[in-house]
Amino acid sequence: MTILYFLIPLALLLMAGALWALFWAIRTGQFDDLETQGWSVVLDEDRELETPDKSAKADAGDATGAADATDTQR
């Protein structure tokens, strides 16, 4: 029973630390871009991932995109 006097404050301290870490991560923008790191495994290192802003500005008739697609099919 006396161990509860130690475990309950320890659990509260750990919970407070976890909440602090969560709010710190949210405040510093750790969850802003969840897509880029996942796609970095799939894409080649010399190509950048197109964000929605870049793809909206890109030309629909871009010939380099078609050439890249044929290179990856080999």
N, CA, C and O atoms as a Maestro MAE file, in Angstrom:
{
 s_m_m2io_version
 :::
 2.0.0
}

f_m_ct {
 s_m_title
 :::
 protein
 m_atom[296] {
  # First column is atom index #
  i_m_mmod_type
  r_m_x_coord
  r_m_y_coord
  r_m_z_coord
  i_m_residue_number
  s_m_chain_name
  s_m_pdb_residue_name
  s_m_pdb_atom_name
  i_m_atomic_number
  :::
  1 25 0.816 -1.198 0.000 1 A "MET " " N  " 7
  2 3 0.000 0.000 0.000 1 A "MET " " CA " 6
  3 2 0.865 1.270 0.000 1 A "MET " " C  " 6
  4 15 0.481 2.284 -0.582 1 A "MET " " O  " 8
  5 25 1.999 1.212 0.636 2 A "THR " " N  " 7
  6 3 2.837 2.408 0.688 2 A "THR " " CA " 6
  7 2 3.486 2.712 -0.661 2 A "THR " " C  " 6
  8 15 3.919 3.839 -0.902 2 A "THR " " O  " 8
  9 25 3.552 1.714 -1.536 3 A "ILE " " N  " 7
  10 3 4.129 1.942 -2.855 3 A "ILE " " CA " 6
  11 2 3.250 2.884 -3.686 3 A "ILE " " C  " 6
  12 15 3.743 3.564 -4.587 3 A "ILE " " O  " 8
  13 25 1.954 2.921 -3.383 4 A "LEU " " N  " 7
  14 3 1.050 3.824 -4.094 4 A "LEU " " CA " 6
  15 2 1.403 5.284 -3.848 4 A "LEU " " C  " 6
  16 15 1.188 6.129 -4.717 4 A "LEU " " O  " 8
  17 25 1.941 5.587 -2.677 5 A "TYR " " N  " 7
  18 3 2.367 6.954 -2.393 5 A "TYR " " CA " 6
  19 2 3.522 7.372 -3.301 5 A "TYR " " C  " 6
  20 15 3.760 8.565 -3.494 5 A "TYR " " O  " 8
  21 25 4.217 6.426 -3.840 6 A "PHE " " N  " 7
  22 3 5.307 6.698 -4.776 6 A "PHE " " CA " 6
  23 2 4.825 6.627 -6.226 6 A "PHE " " C  " 6
  24 15 5.197 7.466 -7.047 6 A "PHE " " O  " 8
  25 25 4.001 5.632 -6.542 7 A "LEU " " N  " 7
  26 3 3.592 5.400 -7.926 7 A "LEU " " CA " 6
  27 2 2.612 6.444 -8.461 7 A "LEU " " C  " 6
  28 15 2.695 6.820 -9.630 7 A "LEU " " O  " 8
  29 25 1.698 6.910 -7.634 8 A "ILE " " N  " 7
  30 3 0.705 7.883 -8.108 8 A "ILE " " CA " 6
  31 2 1.374 9.213 -8.474 8 A "ILE " " C  " 6
  32 15 1.108 9.725 -9.562 8 A "ILE " " O  " 8
  33 25 2.228 9.800 -7.625 9 A "PRO " " N  " 7
  34 3 2.916 11.027 -8.069 9 A "PRO " " CA " 6
  35 2 3.828 10.789 -9.272 9 A "PRO " " C  " 6
  36 15 3.952 11.661 -10.133 9 A "PRO " " O  " 8
  37 25 4.466 9.622 -9.341 10 A "LEU " " N  " 7
  38 3 5.306 9.317 -10.487 10 A "LEU " " CA " 6
  39 2 4.478 9.261 -11.769 10 A "LEU " " C  " 6
  40 15 4.904 9.772 -12.805 10 A "LEU " " O  " 8
  41 25 3.303 8.644 -11.704 11 A "ALA " " N  " 7
  42 3 2.426 8.579 -12.876 11 A "ALA " " CA " 6
  43 2 1.954 9.971 -13.280 11 A "ALA " " C  " 6
  44 15 1.861 10.272 -14.470 11 A "ALA " " O  " 8
  45 25 1.658 10.810 -12.312 12 A "LEU " " N  " 7
  46 3 1.232 12.176 -12.627 12 A "LEU " " CA " 6
  47 2 2.365 12.985 -13.255 12 A "LEU " " C  " 6
  48 15 2.129 13.777 -14.166 12 A "LEU " " O  " 8
  49 25 3.582 12.792 -12.778 13 A "LEU " " N  " 7
  50 3 4.729 13.470 -13.375 13 A "LEU " " CA " 6
  51 2 4.974 13.004 -14.813 13 A "LEU " " C  " 6
  52 15 5.256 13.817 -15.693 13 A "LEU " " O  " 8
  53 25 4.867 11.717 -15.044 14 A "LEU " " N  " 7
  54 3 5.048 11.190 -16.401 14 A "LEU " " CA " 6
  55 2 3.957 11.692 -17.344 14 A "LEU " " C  " 6
  56 15 4.231 12.015 -18.500 14 A "LEU " " O  " 8
  57 25 2.722 11.756 -16.852 15 A "MET " " N  " 7
  58 3 1.628 12.258 -17.669 15 A "MET " " CA " 6
  59 2 1.837 13.748 -17.984 15 A "MET " " C  " 6
  60 15 1.591 14.180 -19.111 15 A "MET " " O  " 8
  61 25 2.284 14.525 -17.006 16 A "ALA " " N  " 7
  62 3 2.549 15.945 -17.236 16 A "ALA " " CA " 6
  63 2 3.675 16.115 -18.255 16 A "ALA " " C  " 6
  64 15 3.607 17.003 -19.104 16 A "ALA " " O  " 8
  65 25 4.700 15.279 -18.181 17 A "GLY " " N  " 7
  66 3 5.787 15.343 -19.154 17 A "GLY " " CA " 6
  67 2 5.324 14.982 -20.557 17 A "GLY " " C  " 6
  68 15 5.745 15.604 -21.532 17 A "GLY " " O  " 8
  69 25 4.463 13.986 -20.661 18 A "ALA " " N  " 7
  70 3 3.946 13.593 -21.973 18 A "ALA " " CA " 6
  71 2 3.061 14.690 -22.564 18 A "ALA " " C  " 6
  72 15 3.131 14.963 -23.763 18 A "ALA " " O  " 8
  73 25 2.238 15.313 -21.741 19 A "LEU " " N  " 7
  74 3 1.403 16.417 -22.233 19 A "LEU " " CA " 6
  75 2 2.247 17.611 -22.646 19 A "LEU " " C  " 6
  76 15 1.959 18.256 -23.654 19 A "LEU " " O  " 8
  77 25 3.291 17.911 -21.872 20 A "TRP " " N  " 7
  78 3 4.185 19.005 -22.248 20 A "TRP " " CA " 6
  79 2 4.845 18.712 -23.597 20 A "TRP " " C  " 6
  80 15 4.934 19.597 -24.448 20 A "TRP " " O  " 8
  81 25 5.309 17.466 -23.797 21 A "ALA " " N  " 7
  82 3 5.962 17.095 -25.055 21 A "ALA " " CA " 6
  83 2 4.977 17.181 -26.224 21 A "ALA " " C  " 6
  84 15 5.354 17.609 -27.314 21 A "ALA " " O  " 8
  85 25 3.737 16.784 -26.011 22 A "LEU " " N  " 7
  86 3 2.724 16.861 -27.066 22 A "LEU " " CA " 6
  87 2 2.456 18.305 -27.459 22 A "LEU " " C  " 6
  88 15 2.454 18.640 -28.644 22 A "LEU " " O  " 8
  89 25 2.230 19.162 -26.466 23 A "PHE " " N  " 7
  90 3 1.951 20.561 -26.779 23 A "PHE " " CA " 6
  91 2 3.170 21.255 -27.379 23 A "PHE " " C  " 6
  92 15 3.016 22.133 -28.228 23 A "PHE " " O  " 8
  93 25 4.363 20.886 -26.962 24 A "TRP " " N  " 7
  94 3 5.576 21.448 -27.565 24 A "TRP " " CA " 6
  95 2 5.662 21.050 -29.038 24 A "TRP " " C  " 6
  96 15 5.974 21.882 -29.890 24 A "TRP " " O  " 8
  97 25 5.387 19.776 -29.339 25 A "ALA " " N  " 7
  98 3 5.459 19.305 -30.721 25 A "ALA " " CA " 6
  99 2 4.416 19.988 -31.597 25 A "ALA " " C  " 6
  100 15 4.696 20.322 -32.748 25 A "ALA " " O  " 8
  101 25 3.238 20.194 -31.073 26 A "ILE " " N  " 7
  102 3 2.196 20.880 -31.842 26 A "ILE " " CA " 6
  103 2 2.577 22.334 -32.065 26 A "ILE " " C  " 6
  104 15 2.414 22.850 -33.171 26 A "ILE " " O  " 8
  105 25 3.085 23.008 -31.026 27 A "ARG " " N  " 7
  106 3 3.426 24.422 -31.118 27 A "ARG " " CA " 6
  107 2 4.595 24.669 -32.070 27 A "ARG " " C  " 6
  108 15 4.634 25.708 -32.730 27 A "ARG " " O  " 8
  109 25 5.548 23.738 -32.158 28 A "THR " " N  " 7
  110 3 6.707 23.946 -33.028 28 A "THR " " CA " 6
  111 2 6.488 23.428 -34.441 28 A "THR " " C  " 6
  112 15 7.403 23.502 -35.261 28 A "THR " " O  " 8
  113 25 5.302 22.904 -34.753 29 A "GLY " " N  " 7
  114 3 4.984 22.521 -36.122 29 A "GLY " " CA " 6
  115 2 5.469 21.137 -36.522 29 A "GLY " " C  " 6
  116 15 5.697 20.895 -37.707 29 A "GLY " " O  " 8
  117 25 5.631 20.239 -35.592 30 A "GLN " " N  " 7
  118 3 6.111 18.897 -35.917 30 A "GLN " " CA " 6
  119 2 5.099 18.096 -36.730 30 A "GLN " " C  " 6
  120 15 5.481 17.160 -37.432 30 A "GLN " " O  " 8
  121 25 3.824 18.445 -36.648 31 A "PHE " " N  " 7
  122 3 2.787 17.687 -37.349 31 A "PHE " " CA " 6
  123 2 2.245 18.422 -38.565 31 A "PHE " " C  " 6
  124 15 1.197 18.046 -39.091 31 A "PHE " " O  " 8
  125 25 2.936 19.464 -39.023 32 A "ASP " " N  " 7
  126 3 2.438 20.252 -40.150 32 A "ASP " " CA " 6
  127 2 2.523 19.505 -41.477 32 A "ASP " " C  " 6
  128 15 1.601 19.596 -42.287 32 A "ASP " " O  " 8
  129 25 3.597 18.774 -41.717 33 A "ASP " " N  " 7
  130 3 3.794 18.090 -42.991 33 A "ASP " " CA " 6
  131 2 4.002 16.604 -42.727 33 A "ASP " " C  " 6
  132 15 5.116 16.172 -42.429 33 A "ASP " " O  " 8
  133 25 2.940 15.830 -42.836 34 A "LEU " " N  " 7
  134 3 3.019 14.401 -42.568 34 A "LEU " " CA " 6
  135 2 3.285 13.572 -43.817 34 A "LEU " " C  " 6
  136 15 3.538 12.371 -43.715 34 A "LEU " " O  " 8
  137 25 3.233 14.190 -44.998 35 A "GLU " " N  " 7
  138 3 3.360 13.456 -46.253 35 A "GLU " " CA " 6
  139 2 4.797 13.350 -46.769 35 A "GLU " " C  " 6
  140 15 5.176 12.306 -47.300 35 A "GLU " " O  " 8
  141 25 5.591 14.388 -46.628 36 A "THR " " N  " 7
  142 3 6.887 14.469 -47.301 36 A "THR " " CA " 6
  143 2 7.836 13.359 -46.866 36 A "THR " " C  " 6
  144 15 8.464 12.733 -47.720 36 A "THR " " O  " 8
  145 25 7.959 13.100 -45.592 37 A "GLN " " N  " 7
  146 3 8.903 12.086 -45.135 37 A "GLN " " CA " 6
  147 2 8.488 10.688 -45.587 37 A "GLN " " C  " 6
  148 15 9.350 9.849 -45.848 37 A "GLN " " O  " 8
  149 25 7.214 10.429 -45.682 38 A "GLY " " N  " 7
  150 3 6.761 9.136 -46.182 38 A "GLY " " CA " 6
  151 2 7.086 8.931 -47.650 38 A "GLY " " C  " 6
  152 15 7.436 7.826 -48.066 38 A "GLY " " O  " 8
  153 25 6.973 9.983 -48.429 39 A "TRP " " N  " 7
  154 3 7.267 9.890 -49.858 39 A "TRP " " CA " 6
  155 2 8.756 9.907 -50.146 39 A "TRP " " C  " 6
  156 15 9.164 9.540 -51.248 39 A "TRP " " O  " 8
  157 25 9.582 10.319 -49.195 40 A "SER " " N  " 7
  158 3 11.022 10.373 -49.443 40 A "SER " " CA " 6
  159 2 11.607 8.983 -49.686 40 A "SER " " C  " 6
  160 15 12.650 8.861 -50.327 40 A "SER " " O  " 8
  161 25 10.962 7.949 -49.191 41 A "VAL " " N  " 7
  162 3 11.418 6.583 -49.419 41 A "VAL " " CA " 6
  163 2 11.107 6.154 -50.849 41 A "VAL " " C  " 6
  164 15 11.879 5.413 -51.457 41 A "VAL " " O  " 8
  165 25 9.993 6.610 -51.380 42 A "VAL " " N  " 7
  166 3 9.529 6.190 -52.696 42 A "VAL " " CA " 6
  167 2 10.238 6.943 -53.818 42 A "VAL " " C  " 6
  168 15 10.581 6.353 -54.842 42 A "VAL " " O  " 8
  169 25 10.458 8.236 -53.629 43 A "LEU " " N  " 7
  170 3 11.017 9.068 -54.691 43 A "LEU " " CA " 6
  171 2 12.531 8.948 -54.758 43 A "LEU " " C  " 6
  172 15 13.185 8.556 -53.792 43 A "LEU " " O  " 8
  173 25 13.069 9.293 -55.913 44 A "ASP " " N  " 7
  174 3 14.520 9.349 -56.075 44 A "ASP " " CA " 6
  175 2 15.069 10.518 -55.280 44 A "ASP " " C  " 6
  176 15 14.345 11.465 -54.976 44 A "ASP " " O  " 8
  177 25 16.349 10.452 -54.943 45 A "GLU " " N  " 7
  178 3 16.956 11.509 -54.143 45 A "GLU " " CA " 6
  179 2 17.098 12.815 -54.912 45 A "GLU " " C  " 6
  180 15 17.061 13.886 -54.306 45 A "GLU " " O  " 8
  181 25 17.260 12.754 -56.225 46 A "ASP " " N  " 7
  182 3 17.476 13.971 -56.996 46 A "ASP " " CA " 6
  183 2 16.173 14.688 -57.352 46 A "ASP " " C  " 6
  184 15 16.213 15.804 -57.870 46 A "ASP " " O  " 8
  185 25 15.032 14.077 -57.089 47 A "ARG " " N  " 7
  186 3 13.752 14.714 -57.378 47 A "ARG " " CA " 6
  187 2 13.104 15.170 -56.086 47 A "ARG " " C  " 6
  188 15 13.204 14.493 -55.062 47 A "ARG " " O  " 8
  189 25 12.441 16.318 -56.128 48 A "GLU " " N  " 7
  190 3 11.740 16.828 -54.961 48 A "GLU " " CA " 6
  191 2 10.277 16.432 -55.040 48 A "GLU " " C  " 6
  192 15 9.728 16.261 -56.129 48 A "GLU " " O  " 8
  193 25 9.657 16.289 -53.895 49 A "LEU " " N  " 7
  194 3 8.231 16.016 -53.832 49 A "LEU " " CA " 6
  195 2 7.476 17.289 -54.172 49 A "LEU " " C  " 6
  196 15 7.751 18.351 -53.612 49 A "LEU " " O  " 8
  197 25 6.521 17.182 -55.095 50 A "GLU " " N  " 7
  198 3 5.751 18.353 -55.473 50 A "GLU " " CA " 6
  199 2 4.670 18.581 -54.431 50 A "GLU " " C  " 6
  200 15 3.844 17.705 -54.176 50 A "GLU " " O  " 8
  201 25 4.683 19.746 -53.842 51 A "THR " " N  " 7
  202 3 3.639 20.107 -52.901 51 A "THR " " CA " 6
  203 2 2.438 20.598 -53.694 51 A "THR " " C  " 6
  204 15 2.573 20.900 -54.879 51 A "THR " " O  " 8
  205 25 1.270 20.687 -53.075 52 A "PRO " " N  " 7
  206 3 0.100 21.168 -53.827 52 A "PRO " " CA " 6
  207 2 0.317 22.551 -54.422 52 A "PRO " " C  " 6
  208 15 -0.238 22.848 -55.480 52 A "PRO " " O  " 8
  209 25 1.104 23.405 -53.778 53 A "ASP " " N  " 7
  210 3 1.363 24.740 -54.326 53 A "ASP " " CA " 6
  211 2 2.174 24.647 -55.611 53 A "ASP " " C  " 6
  212 15 1.886 25.357 -56.575 53 A "ASP " " O  " 8
  213 25 3.188 23.778 -55.639 54 A "LYS " " N  " 7
  214 3 4.026 23.632 -56.825 54 A "LYS " " CA " 6
  215 2 3.263 22.966 -57.963 54 A "LYS " " C  " 6
  216 15 3.429 23.348 -59.121 54 A "LYS " " O  " 8
  217 25 2.427 21.972 -57.649 55 A "SER " " N  " 7
  218 3 1.723 21.266 -58.708 55 A "SER " " CA " 6
  219 2 0.659 22.147 -59.350 55 A "SER " " C  " 6
  220 15 0.342 21.970 -60.527 55 A "SER " " O  " 8
  221 25 0.114 23.076 -58.612 56 A "ALA " " N  " 7
  222 3 -0.875 23.984 -59.189 56 A "ALA " " CA " 6
  223 2 -0.209 24.945 -60.164 56 A "ALA " " C  " 6
  224 15 -0.819 25.359 -61.150 56 A "ALA " " O  " 8
  225 25 1.029 25.295 -59.889 57 A "LYS " " N  " 7
  226 3 1.751 26.223 -60.751 57 A "LYS " " CA " 6
  227 2 2.407 25.520 -61.937 57 A "LYS " " C  " 6
  228 15 2.760 26.168 -62.922 57 A "LYS " " O  " 8
  229 25 2.571 24.210 -61.850 58 A "ALA " " N  " 7
  230 3 3.276 23.471 -62.905 58 A "ALA " " CA " 6
  231 2 2.459 23.481 -64.196 58 A "ALA " " C  " 6
  232 15 1.231 23.569 -64.173 58 A "ALA " " O  " 8
  233 25 3.150 23.393 -65.290 59 A "ASP " " N  " 7
  234 3 2.524 23.372 -66.606 59 A "ASP " " CA " 6
  235 2 1.960 21.977 -66.859 59 A "ASP " " C  " 6
  236 15 2.617 20.984 -66.545 59 A "ASP " " O  " 8
  237 25 0.777 21.885 -67.411 60 A "ALA " " N  " 7
  238 3 0.174 20.582 -67.675 60 A "ALA " " CA " 6
  239 2 0.910 19.854 -68.793 60 A "ALA " " C  " 6
  240 15 0.918 18.623 -68.811 60 A "ALA " " O  " 8
  241 25 1.515 20.560 -69.707 61 A "GLY " " N  " 7
  242 3 2.213 19.956 -70.833 61 A "GLY " " CA " 6
  243 2 3.698 19.816 -70.578 61 A "GLY " " C  " 6
  244 15 4.485 19.924 -71.518 61 A "GLY " " O  " 8
  245 25 4.102 19.587 -69.376 62 A "ASP " " N  " 7
  246 3 5.524 19.475 -69.030 62 A "ASP " " CA " 6
  247 2 6.082 18.160 -69.576 62 A "ASP " " C  " 6
  248 15 5.601 17.089 -69.207 62 A "ASP " " O  " 8
  249 25 7.069 18.225 -70.431 63 A "ALA " " N  " 7
  250 3 7.631 17.037 -71.069 63 A "ALA " " CA " 6
  251 2 8.553 16.267 -70.126 63 A "ALA " " C  " 6
  252 15 8.755 15.068 -70.315 63 A "ALA " " O  " 8
  253 25 9.114 16.931 -69.119 64 A "THR " " N  " 7
  254 3 10.036 16.230 -68.222 64 A "THR " " CA " 6
  255 2 9.308 15.207 -67.370 64 A "THR " " C  " 6
  256 15 9.886 14.174 -67.035 64 A "THR " " O  " 8
  257 25 8.065 15.461 -67.010 65 A "GLY " " N  " 7
  258 3 7.298 14.500 -66.220 65 A "GLY " " CA " 6
  259 2 7.043 13.221 -66.996 65 A "GLY " " C  " 6
  260 15 7.078 12.133 -66.421 65 A "GLY " " O  " 8
  261 25 6.785 13.335 -68.297 66 A "ALA " " N  " 7
  262 3 6.555 12.155 -69.116 66 A "ALA " " CA " 6
  263 2 7.850 11.366 -69.298 66 A "ALA " " C  " 6
  264 15 7.829 10.135 -69.320 66 A "ALA " " O  " 8
  265 25 8.969 12.063 -69.427 67 A "ALA " " N  " 7
  266 3 10.247 11.377 -69.584 67 A "ALA " " CA " 6
  267 2 10.630 10.657 -68.305 67 A "ALA " " C  " 6
  268 15 11.185 9.560 -68.363 67 A "ALA " " O  " 8
  269 25 10.348 11.243 -67.157 68 A "ASP " " N  " 7
  270 3 10.649 10.591 -65.880 68 A "ASP " " CA " 6
  271 2 9.798 9.335 -65.692 68 A "ASP " " C  " 6
  272 15 10.275 8.340 -65.145 68 A "ASP " " O  " 8
  273 25 8.559 9.374 -66.137 69 A "ALA " " N  " 7
  274 3 7.689 8.220 -65.990 69 A "ALA " " CA " 6
  275 2 8.170 7.044 -66.822 69 A "ALA " " C  " 6
  276 15 8.073 5.896 -66.388 69 A "ALA " " O  " 8
  277 25 8.690 7.316 -68.016 70 A "THR " " N  " 7
  278 3 9.174 6.227 -68.848 70 A "THR " " CA " 6
  279 2 10.483 5.663 -68.322 70 A "THR " " C  " 6
  280 15 10.765 4.479 -68.504 70 A "THR " " O  " 8
  281 25 11.297 6.510 -67.662 71 A "ASP " " N  " 7
  282 3 12.555 6.029 -67.091 71 A "ASP " " CA " 6
  283 2 12.323 5.075 -65.924 71 A "ASP " " C  " 6
  284 15 13.098 4.139 -65.732 71 A "ASP " " O  " 8
  285 25 11.280 5.297 -65.152 72 A "THR " " N  " 7
  286 3 11.038 4.456 -63.979 72 A "THR " " CA " 6
  287 2 10.399 3.125 -64.360 72 A "THR " " C  " 6
  288 15 10.403 2.196 -63.552 72 A "THR " " O  " 8
  289 25 9.845 3.007 -65.578 73 A "GLN " " N  " 7
  290 3 9.195 1.768 -65.973 73 A "GLN " " CA " 6
  291 2 10.170 0.729 -66.474 73 A "GLN " " C  " 6
  292 15 9.779 -0.421 -66.671 73 A "GLN " " O  " 8
  293 25 11.389 1.076 -66.682 74 A "ARG " " N  " 7
  294 3 12.363 0.115 -67.220 74 A "ARG " " CA " 6
  295 2 12.763 -0.893 -66.214 74 A "ARG " " C  " 6
  296 15 13.575 -1.770 -66.509 74 A "ARG " " O  " 8
  :::
 }
 m_bond[295] {
  # First column is bond index #
  i_m_from
  i_m_to
  i_m_order
  :::
  1 1 2 1
  2 2 3 1
  3 3 4 2
  4 3 5 1
  5 5 6 1
  6 6 7 1
  7 7 8 2
  8 7 9 1
  9 9 10 1
  10 10 11 1
  11 11 12 2
  12 11 13 1
  13 13 14 1
  14 14 15 1
  15 15 16 2
  16 15 17 1
  17 17 18 1
  18 18 19 1
  19 19 20 2
  20 19 21 1
  21 21 22 1
  22 22 23 1
  23 23 24 2
  24 23 25 1
  25 25 26 1
  26 26 27 1
  27 27 28 2
  28 27 29 1
  29 29 30 1
  30 30 31 1
  31 31 32 2
  32 31 33 1
  33 33 34 1
  34 34 35 1
  35 35 36 2
  36 35 37 1
  37 37 38 1
  38 38 39 1
  39 39 40 2
  40 39 41 1
  41 41 42 1
  42 42 43 1
  43 43 44 2
  44 43 45 1
  45 45 46 1
  46 46 47 1
  47 47 48 2
  48 47 49 1
  49 49 50 1
  50 50 51 1
  51 51 52 2
  52 51 53 1
  53 53 54 1
  54 54 55 1
  55 55 56 2
  56 55 57 1
  57 57 58 1
  58 58 59 1
  59 59 60 2
  60 59 61 1
  61 61 62 1
  62 62 63 1
  63 63 64 2
  64 63 65 1
  65 65 66 1
  66 66 67 1
  67 67 68 2
  68 67 69 1
  69 69 70 1
  70 70 71 1
  71 71 72 2
  72 71 73 1
  73 73 74 1
  74 74 75 1
  75 75 76 2
  76 75 77 1
  77 77 78 1
  78 78 79 1
  79 79 80 2
  80 79 81 1
  81 81 82 1
  82 82 83 1
  83 83 84 2
  84 83 85 1
  85 85 86 1
  86 86 87 1
  87 87 88 2
  88 87 89 1
  89 89 90 1
  90 90 91 1
  91 91 92 2
  92 91 93 1
  93 93 94 1
  94 94 95 1
  95 95 96 2
  96 95 97 1
  97 97 98 1
  98 98 99 1
  99 99 100 2
  100 99 101 1
  101 101 102 1
  102 102 103 1
  103 103 104 2
  104 103 105 1
  105 105 106 1
  106 106 107 1
  107 107 108 2
  108 107 109 1
  109 109 110 1
  110 110 111 1
  111 111 112 2
  112 111 113 1
  113 113 114 1
  114 114 115 1
  115 115 116 2
  116 115 117 1
  117 117 118 1
  118 118 119 1
  119 119 120 2
  120 119 121 1
  121 121 122 1
  122 122 123 1
  123 123 124 2
  124 123 125 1
  125 125 126 1
  126 126 127 1
  127 127 128 2
  128 127 129 1
  129 129 130 1
  130 130 131 1
  131 131 132 2
  132 131 133 1
  133 133 134 1
  134 134 135 1
  135 135 136 2
  136 135 137 1
  137 137 138 1
  138 138 139 1
  139 139 140 2
  140 139 141 1
  141 141 142 1
  142 142 143 1
  143 143 144 2
  144 143 145 1
  145 145 146 1
  146 146 147 1
  147 147 148 2
  148 147 149 1
  149 149 150 1
  150 150 151 1
  151 151 152 2
  152 151 153 1
  153 153 154 1
  154 154 155 1
  155 155 156 2
  156 155 157 1
  157 157 158 1
  158 158 159 1
  159 159 160 2
  160 159 161 1
  161 161 162 1
  162 162 163 1
  163 163 164 2
  164 163 165 1
  165 165 166 1
  166 166 167 1
  167 167 168 2
  168 167 169 1
  169 169 170 1
  170 170 171 1
  171 171 172 2
  172 171 173 1
  173 173 174 1
  174 174 175 1
  175 175 176 2
  176 175 177 1
  177 177 178 1
  178 178 179 1
  179 179 180 2
  180 179 181 1
  181 181 182 1
  182 182 183 1
  183 183 184 2
  184 183 185 1
  185 185 186 1
  186 186 187 1
  187 187 188 2
  188 187 189 1
  189 189 190 1
  190 190 191 1
  191 191 192 2
  192 191 193 1
  193 193 194 1
  194 194 195 1
  195 195 196 2
  196 195 197 1
  197 197 198 1
  198 198 199 1
  199 199 200 2
  200 199 201 1
  201 201 202 1
  202 202 203 1
  203 203 204 2
  204 203 205 1
  205 205 206 1
  206 206 207 1
  207 207 208 2
  208 207 209 1
  209 209 210 1
  210 210 211 1
  211 211 212 2
  212 211 213 1
  213 213 214 1
  214 214 215 1
  215 215 216 2
  216 215 217 1
  217 217 218 1
  218 218 219 1
  219 219 220 2
  220 219 221 1
  221 221 222 1
  222 222 223 1
  223 223 224 2
  224 223 225 1
  225 225 226 1
  226 226 227 1
  227 227 228 2
  228 227 229 1
  229 229 230 1
  230 230 231 1
  231 231 232 2
  232 231 233 1
  233 233 234 1
  234 234 235 1
  235 235 236 2
  236 235 237 1
  237 237 238 1
  238 238 239 1
  239 239 240 2
  240 239 241 1
  241 241 242 1
  242 242 243 1
  243 243 244 2
  244 243 245 1
  245 245 246 1
  246 246 247 1
  247 247 248 2
  248 247 249 1
  249 249 250 1
  250 250 251 1
  251 251 252 2
  252 251 253 1
  253 253 254 1
  254 254 255 1
  255 255 256 2
  256 255 257 1
  257 257 258 1
  258 258 259 1
  259 259 260 2
  260 259 261 1
  261 261 262 1
  262 262 263 1
  263 263 264 2
  264 263 265 1
  265 265 266 1
  266 266 267 1
  267 267 268 2
  268 267 269 1
  269 269 270 1
  270 270 271 1
  271 271 272 2
  272 271 273 1
  273 273 274 1
  274 274 275 1
  275 275 276 2
  276 275 277 1
  277 277 278 1
  278 278 279 1
  279 279 280 2
  280 279 281 1
  281 281 282 1
  282 282 283 1
  283 283 284 2
  284 283 285 1
  285 285 286 1
  286 286 287 1
  287 287 288 2
  288 287 289 1
  289 289 290 1
  290 290 291 1
  291 291 292 2
  292 291 293 1
  293 293 294 1
  294 294 295 1
  295 295 296 2
  :::
 }
}
